[in-house]
Amino acid sequence: MADIRDKVKTGIDTAADKAKQGTDRAADAAQGAKDQFRGSTGSTGNMGGNFGGTTGGNAGNAAQGVVDQARDVAGQVADKVSDFAHQARERVEDFTGQARDRVRGLAGDAADRLGVARDQVEGFAGDAYDVAGERLGDFNREVTTMIRRYPIPAILVGFGVGLLIGRAARA
């Protein structure tokens, strides 16, 4: 029984570890994507120089403003993805812990039930042994009483049974 409980516990622990590793990888990947995006948008430079002249400066400033807004929005999205990954990791850990506790409880309940059933079977077997012993003792007393009451017929019956057993052993 302990072997089954240990195997179930080991299987649950393995599944929990794998789920935790998967969520950790997802959270790390989201964090890496966020860091990579922030690193790549930081190198936009001064876009005004590409357009030249005074109107180019205004267009460059407008373009820089759009890039800054895009960077902020992308940073917010990356933060939300990272938060979501961390929340997912926490939920998986919670669910895994709950599942582990529930299975341990069920395994404990099953072990308790098996223990009760084992005790009942042992009780039934003990009762059957006692009853069989009493009946066999009663039969023995009855045969002994019959032999004492009727000794000659008992000897003849014993002789006949012996002949039958001898013939059966030869064949």
Secondary structure as UniProt FT lines:
FT   HELIX           2..41
FT   TURN            42..43
FT   HELIX           48..51
FT   HELIX           53..149
FT   HELIX           151..170
//
